[in-house]
Structure formats: structure tokens, C-alpha cells
Amino acid sequence: NDIAGQYDLLNDVLSAGQHRVWKQMAVRWSRAGAGGDALDVCCGSGDLALALAAAVGPSGSVTGLDFAVEQLRVASRKQAASGAASRTPMRWVEGDALQLPFADGAFDAVTIGYGLRNVVDIPRCLREARRVLRPRGALVVLDFNNSDGPAAAVQKAALAGVVVPVATALGLGDQYAYLQPSIEAYPKGPELERLAKQAGFAAATHYEIAGGLMGALVADV
């Protein structure tokens, strides 16, 4: 809730706008299409949910879920101001990623953008995503990549030298200081693939993007 008002600005500044490209990639990997029902878990200010809305169109539906009420309010305002996405049936739900308030098999696609890393029980979150997906559905998890390669040093330097100082200048240093330890505790790609399969997905592949700074887990039912 504390960062809701400046969340989008920080994302744009700190990624040089590239987070929008990564989110479009996530939508394509989710296979969300016209008439489909999509869910964005940990939806934040709604960027990924709105991208899903553009993909499913007026005959589909999109649900954005988050525990932060202020973020949901920002998302709702963005929906009202959006173009094609404003014509897609959308709802913003306050809820728990570990106990999704939806029926089994309610969605064709599920996305989680920069949220799985922050839940207290990753396997349970993956099981919940699998539960609400229909046959032939897909889950896409977009987040920072916990890399062993050269990207790890670049990522660490960028967080310490750019991200945290910029956030601090905006009065949000405490909220962003957790990023590096949270990335180091986040499962690496092969472990995410294993956890997804344990959660009931038939196949799972983790892709490194942005030179290994980010990662996308794509899990198919």
C-alpha cells in the first residue's frame, strides 16, 4: 500500500520502460486469447492485467487479485482510463495468493508478475494457480532472475547503486531495500521448474530474459 502512488513511476524509471516489454512477453507465453478468462495474481497496479485484457478482448474476462487495497484502487483507475482494455470485463479482488477465492478450473491463463518471490509459501501458491486453471491452460511467472552467471553481479550492482538510491530519494528506501535478499532467496530456474511440476503442471520451462536479469517460468497444465 505504501508504494502504490509511485509504483508505476519507479517501474518505468528503473527499467527504462522495459518492464512493459517483459509483461507483453508474459501475456504471449500465457496464450491468453480472444474470449478467454485470465487471472493476474499479485496484480499490483494492474499493468499485466490490462495487457491480458487487451489479449482476451470484450468477449473474455480478466481478474486482478492483490492483498494491497491501494494498488487495486490504482489499477481500477488505470482500467477506466485505458483504451481497448476498458471494454473488457474486469474485476479487482482483494485476496490471498495462497488461498485463491475462485473455483477449480475457472481460468484459461494465470500470470504472476513480481509476486511469487514475495509469498511465504511458493509451492502452495503454485498449487493454487494450477487448481484454478482449466485443461490446456498456462501459468506464467515473471520475476527477477536468481542467476549464477554474469547477470548476477550486474543485477546486484544495479540494485545497490541505482534502484535503492532512487527509491530512497522518493521516500521508499525501506520498501525497496529488501529486493536483493529476496532475489537471493528466490528459487533458481531449474528449481522453479521442479516446483511447478510438483504442483501438478505437466510441463514447465524457465526462460532467462533481459540478459539474465529477469526470468519467466512457463508452466502448462
DRENDO-477981 format. One record per residue (C-alpha): x, z negated, y; residue number from 0. Coordinates in nm, 3 decimals. Layout:
<recs>
rec u = X, w = Z, v = Y, num = NUM .
...
</recs>
This chain:
<recs>
rec u = 0.000, w = 0.000, v = 0.000, num = 0 .
rec u = 0.282, w = -0.087, v = 0.243, num = 1 .
rec u = 0.431, w = 0.263, v = 0.241, num = 2 .
rec u = 0.106, w = 0.464, v = 0.241, num = 3 .
rec u = 0.122, w = 0.565, v = 0.607, num = 4 .
rec u = 0.475, w = 0.709, v = 0.588, num = 5 .
rec u = 0.494, w = 0.812, v = 0.223, num = 6 .
rec u = 0.444, w = 1.185, v = 0.283, num = 7 .
rec u = 0.689, w = 1.195, v = 0.573, num = 8 .
rec u = 0.957, w = 1.026, v = 0.364, num = 9 .
rec u = 0.899, w = 1.262, v = 0.073, num = 10 .
rec u = 0.935, w = 1.565, v = 0.298, num = 11 .
rec u = 1.242, w = 1.438, v = 0.478, num = 12 .
rec u = 1.426, w = 1.300, v = 0.177, num = 13 .
rec u = 1.366, w = 1.602, v = -0.048, num = 14 .
rec u = 1.383, w = 1.865, v = 0.229, num = 15 .
rec u = 1.033, w = 1.962, v = 0.122, num = 16 .
rec u = 1.142, w = 2.042, v = -0.234, num = 17 .
rec u = 0.906, w = 1.782, v = -0.387, num = 18 .
rec u = 0.623, w = 2.028, v = -0.326, num = 19 .
rec u = 0.801, w = 2.291, v = -0.537, num = 20 .
rec u = 0.857, w = 2.041, v = -0.818, num = 21 .
rec u = 0.491, w = 1.941, v = -0.812, num = 22 .
rec u = 0.383, w = 2.305, v = -0.837, num = 23 .
rec u = 0.610, w = 2.336, v = -1.140, num = 24 .
rec u = 0.437, w = 2.034, v = -1.293, num = 25 .
rec u = 0.096, w = 2.195, v = -1.239, num = 26 .
rec u = 0.209, w = 2.513, v = -1.413, num = 27 .
rec u = 0.351, w = 2.318, v = -1.707, num = 28 .
rec u = 0.022, w = 2.126, v = -1.737, num = 29 .
rec u = -0.161, w = 2.456, v = -1.797, num = 30 .
rec u = -0.444, w = 2.338, v = -1.570, num = 31 .
rec u = -0.666, w = 2.642, v = -1.523, num = 32 .
rec u = -0.996, w = 2.755, v = -1.381, num = 33 .
rec u = -1.282, w = 2.532, v = -1.494, num = 34 .
rec u = -1.056, w = 2.265, v = -1.641, num = 35 .
rec u = -1.072, w = 1.889, v = -1.590, num = 36 .
rec u = -0.745, w = 1.733, v = -1.475, num = 37 .
rec u = -0.626, w = 1.378, v = -1.418, num = 38 .
rec u = -0.335, w = 1.271, v = -1.197, num = 39 .
rec u = -0.221, w = 0.919, v = -1.286, num = 40 .
rec u = -0.036, w = 0.718, v = -1.018, num = 41 .
rec u = -0.161, w = 0.981, v = -0.776, num = 42 .
rec u = -0.024, w = 0.820, v = -0.461, num = 43 .
rec u = -0.122, w = 1.016, v = -0.151, num = 44 .
rec u = -0.269, w = 1.298, v = -0.358, num = 45 .
rec u = -0.024, w = 1.590, v = -0.336, num = 46 .
rec u = -0.016, w = 1.657, v = -0.708, num = 47 .
rec u = -0.391, w = 1.605, v = -0.748, num = 48 .
rec u = -0.459, w = 1.853, v = -0.469, num = 49 .
rec u = -0.229, w = 2.106, v = -0.634, num = 50 .
rec u = -0.425, w = 2.057, v = -0.956, num = 51 .
rec u = -0.749, w = 2.112, v = -0.762, num = 52 .
rec u = -0.624, w = 2.449, v = -0.642, num = 53 .
rec u = -0.547, w = 2.540, v = -1.004, num = 54 .
rec u = -0.881, w = 2.439, v = -1.160, num = 55 .
rec u = -1.093, w = 2.568, v = -0.871, num = 56 .
rec u = -1.455, w = 2.492, v = -0.780, num = 57 .
rec u = -1.570, w = 2.513, v = -1.144, num = 58 .
rec u = -1.323, w = 2.244, v = -1.253, num = 59 .
rec u = -1.265, w = 1.884, v = -1.150, num = 60 .
rec u = -0.975, w = 1.657, v = -1.061, num = 61 .
rec u = -0.948, w = 1.279, v = -1.076, num = 62 .
rec u = -0.672, w = 1.091, v = -0.898, num = 63 .
rec u = -0.601, w = 0.736, v = -1.014, num = 64 .
rec u = -0.383, w = 0.477, v = -0.844, num = 65 .
rec u = -0.373, w = 0.098, v = -0.806, num = 66 .
rec u = -0.293, w = 0.123, v = -0.432, num = 67 .
rec u = -0.614, w = 0.147, v = -0.230, num = 68 .
rec u = -0.439, w = 0.258, v = 0.088, num = 69 .
rec u = -0.279, w = 0.550, v = -0.093, num = 70 .
rec u = -0.621, w = 0.656, v = -0.223, num = 71 .
rec u = -0.758, w = 0.650, v = 0.131, num = 72 .
rec u = -0.477, w = 0.876, v = 0.246, num = 73 .
rec u = -0.545, w = 1.109, v = -0.048, num = 74 .
rec u = -0.915, w = 1.126, v = 0.035, num = 75 .
rec u = -0.841, w = 1.219, v = 0.396, num = 76 .
rec u = -0.597, w = 1.489, v = 0.282, num = 77 .
rec u = -0.861, w = 1.631, v = 0.048, num = 78 .
rec u = -1.111, w = 1.655, v = 0.333, num = 79 .
rec u = -0.857, w = 1.844, v = 0.545, num = 80 .
rec u = -0.736, w = 2.076, v = 0.268, num = 81 .
rec u = -0.836, w = 2.437, v = 0.213, num = 82 .
rec u = -0.943, w = 2.559, v = -0.130, num = 83 .
rec u = -0.881, w = 2.216, v = -0.281, num = 84 .
rec u = -1.155, w = 2.065, v = -0.063, num = 85 .
rec u = -1.413, w = 2.272, v = -0.255, num = 86 .
rec u = -1.309, w = 2.139, v = -0.595, num = 87 .
rec u = -1.499, w = 1.833, v = -0.719, num = 88 .
rec u = -1.254, w = 1.544, v = -0.681, num = 89 .
rec u = -1.272, w = 1.167, v = -0.713, num = 90 .
rec u = -1.024, w = 0.895, v = -0.626, num = 91 .
rec u = -1.027, w = 0.598, v = -0.860, num = 92 .
rec u = -0.858, w = 0.261, v = -0.819, num = 93 .
rec u = -0.732, w = 0.174, v = -1.164, num = 94 .
rec u = -0.460, w = 0.080, v = -1.410, num = 95 .
rec u = -0.237, w = 0.344, v = -1.571, num = 96 .
rec u = -0.211, w = 0.117, v = -1.876, num = 97 .
rec u = -0.586, w = 0.095, v = -1.922, num = 98 .
rec u = -0.740, w = 0.419, v = -1.802, num = 99 .
rec u = -1.112, w = 0.381, v = -1.725, num = 100 .
rec u = -1.202, w = 0.710, v = -1.891, num = 101 .
rec u = -1.346, w = 0.818, v = -2.226, num = 102 .
rec u = -1.135, w = 0.964, v = -2.504, num = 103 .
rec u = -1.078, w = 1.338, v = -2.464, num = 104 .
rec u = -1.204, w = 1.352, v = -2.105, num = 105 .
rec u = -0.935, w = 1.583, v = -1.962, num = 106 .
rec u = -0.759, w = 1.912, v = -2.030, num = 107 .
rec u = -0.447, w = 1.816, v = -1.835, num = 108 .
rec u = -0.283, w = 1.491, v = -1.724, num = 109 .
rec u = 0.003, w = 1.457, v = -1.477, num = 110 .
rec u = 0.208, w = 1.157, v = -1.367, num = 111 .
rec u = 0.426, w = 1.215, v = -1.062, num = 112 .
rec u = 0.689, w = 0.948, v = -0.993, num = 113 .
rec u = 0.478, w = 0.682, v = -1.162, num = 114 .
rec u = 0.583, w = 0.642, v = -1.524, num = 115 .
rec u = 0.915, w = 0.491, v = -1.415, num = 116 .
rec u = 0.727, w = 0.211, v = -1.239, num = 117 .
rec u = 0.484, w = 0.098, v = -1.510, num = 118 .
rec u = 0.564, w = -0.216, v = -1.708, num = 119 .
rec u = 0.486, w = -0.057, v = -2.045, num = 120 .
rec u = 0.587, w = 0.310, v = -2.076, num = 121 .
rec u = 0.478, w = 0.356, v = -2.440, num = 122 .
rec u = 0.132, w = 0.220, v = -2.361, num = 123 .
rec u = 0.099, w = 0.448, v = -2.058, num = 124 .
rec u = 0.187, w = 0.748, v = -2.274, num = 125 .
rec u = -0.064, w = 0.642, v = -2.538, num = 126 .
rec u = -0.335, w = 0.617, v = -2.274, num = 127 .
rec u = -0.252, w = 0.964, v = -2.145, num = 128 .
rec u = -0.272, w = 1.100, v = -2.500, num = 129 .
rec u = -0.604, w = 0.924, v = -2.560, num = 130 .
rec u = -0.782, w = 1.087, v = -2.266, num = 131 .
rec u = -0.652, w = 1.437, v = -2.340, num = 132 .
rec u = -0.853, w = 1.699, v = -2.526, num = 133 .
rec u = -0.716, w = 1.914, v = -2.809, num = 134 .
rec u = -0.460, w = 2.165, v = -2.678, num = 135 .
rec u = -0.420, w = 1.957, v = -2.362, num = 136 .
rec u = -0.089, w = 1.871, v = -2.199, num = 137 .
rec u = 0.077, w = 1.583, v = -2.018, num = 138 .
rec u = 0.345, w = 1.646, v = -1.756, num = 139 .
rec u = 0.555, w = 1.359, v = -1.621, num = 140 .
rec u = 0.761, w = 1.439, v = -1.312, num = 141 .
rec u = 1.019, w = 1.182, v = -1.201, num = 142 .
rec u = 1.380, w = 1.115, v = -1.115, num = 143 .
rec u = 1.612, w = 1.208, v = -1.400, num = 144 .
rec u = 1.828, w = 0.939, v = -1.557, num = 145 .
rec u = 2.122, w = 1.171, v = -1.615, num = 146 .
rec u = 2.461, w = 1.121, v = -1.778, num = 147 .
rec u = 2.600, w = 1.432, v = -1.613, num = 148 .
rec u = 2.746, w = 1.506, v = -1.268, num = 149 .
rec u = 2.399, w = 1.477, v = -1.115, num = 150 .
rec u = 2.408, w = 1.100, v = -1.169, num = 151 .
rec u = 2.688, w = 1.049, v = -0.916, num = 152 .
rec u = 2.521, w = 1.280, v = -0.663, num = 153 .
rec u = 2.191, w = 1.102, v = -0.709, num = 154 .
rec u = 2.344, w = 0.757, v = -0.666, num = 155 .
rec u = 2.531, w = 0.861, v = -0.352, num = 156 .
rec u = 2.219, w = 1.022, v = -0.202, num = 157 .
rec u = 2.007, w = 0.715, v = -0.267, num = 158 .
rec u = 2.263, w = 0.476, v = -0.120, num = 159 .
rec u = 2.375, w = 0.696, v = 0.167, num = 160 .
rec u = 2.054, w = 0.873, v = 0.270, num = 161 .
rec u = 1.732, w = 0.752, v = 0.109, num = 162 .
rec u = 1.764, w = 0.378, v = 0.161, num = 163 .
rec u = 1.906, w = 0.405, v = 0.515, num = 164 .
rec u = 1.626, w = 0.642, v = 0.623, num = 165 .
rec u = 1.364, w = 0.418, v = 0.465, num = 166 .
rec u = 1.523, w = 0.116, v = 0.632, num = 167 .
rec u = 1.507, w = 0.288, v = 0.971, num = 168 .
rec u = 1.133, w = 0.324, v = 0.916, num = 169 .
rec u = 1.099, w = -0.041, v = 0.819, num = 170 .
rec u = 1.063, w = 0.031, v = 0.447, num = 171 .
rec u = 1.411, w = -0.051, v = 0.316, num = 172 .
rec u = 1.292, w = -0.318, v = 0.073, num = 173 .
rec u = 1.037, w = -0.081, v = -0.080, num = 174 .
rec u = 1.298, w = 0.188, v = -0.149, num = 175 .
rec u = 1.596, w = -0.029, v = -0.246, num = 176 .
rec u = 1.452, w = -0.054, v = -0.599, num = 177 .
rec u = 1.496, w = 0.318, v = -0.669, num = 178 .
rec u = 1.847, w = 0.314, v = -0.814, num = 179 .
rec u = 1.791, w = 0.023, v = -1.057, num = 180 .
rec u = 1.456, w = 0.169, v = -1.160, num = 181 .
rec u = 1.617, w = 0.507, v = -1.238, num = 182 .
rec u = 1.894, w = 0.341, v = -1.439, num = 183 .
rec u = 1.631, w = 0.155, v = -1.644, num = 184 .
rec u = 1.417, w = 0.468, v = -1.697, num = 185 .
rec u = 1.447, w = 0.635, v = -2.040, num = 186 .
rec u = 1.667, w = 0.941, v = -2.060, num = 187 .
rec u = 1.521, w = 1.278, v = -2.157, num = 188 .
rec u = 1.564, w = 1.256, v = -2.536, num = 189 .
rec u = 1.417, w = 0.904, v = -2.538, num = 190 .
rec u = 1.117, w = 1.020, v = -2.334, num = 191 .
rec u = 1.060, w = 1.297, v = -2.589, num = 192 .
rec u = 1.074, w = 1.041, v = -2.872, num = 193 .
rec u = 0.835, w = 0.804, v = -2.695, num = 194 .
rec u = 0.586, w = 1.085, v = -2.631, num = 195 .
rec u = 0.583, w = 1.182, v = -2.999, num = 196 .
rec u = 0.540, w = 0.816, v = -3.095, num = 197 .
rec u = 0.242, w = 0.806, v = -2.860, num = 198 .
rec u = 0.074, w = 1.080, v = -3.061, num = 199 .
rec u = 0.180, w = 1.403, v = -2.893, num = 200 .
rec u = 0.255, w = 1.691, v = -3.129, num = 201 .
rec u = 0.548, w = 1.820, v = -2.926, num = 202 .
rec u = 0.748, w = 1.703, v = -2.626, num = 203 .
rec u = 1.026, w = 1.860, v = -2.421, num = 204 .
rec u = 1.214, w = 1.713, v = -2.126, num = 205 .
rec u = 1.342, w = 1.959, v = -1.867, num = 206 .
rec u = 1.610, w = 1.880, v = -1.609, num = 207 .
rec u = 1.531, w = 2.035, v = -1.271, num = 208 .
rec u = 1.686, w = 2.032, v = -0.923, num = 209 .
rec u = 2.032, w = 2.041, v = -1.073, num = 210 .
rec u = 1.955, w = 1.746, v = -1.297, num = 211 .
rec u = 1.840, w = 1.518, v = -1.016, num = 212 .
rec u = 1.478, w = 1.536, v = -1.135, num = 213 .
rec u = 1.319, w = 1.568, v = -1.474, num = 214 .
rec u = 0.989, w = 1.681, v = -1.622, num = 215 .
rec u = 0.854, w = 1.567, v = -1.957, num = 216 .
rec u = 0.604, w = 1.817, v = -2.100, num = 217 .
rec u = 0.407, w = 1.680, v = -2.395, num = 218 .
rec u = 0.147, w = 1.884, v = -2.587, num = 219 .
rec u = -0.144, w = 1.748, v = -2.787, num = 220 .
</recs>
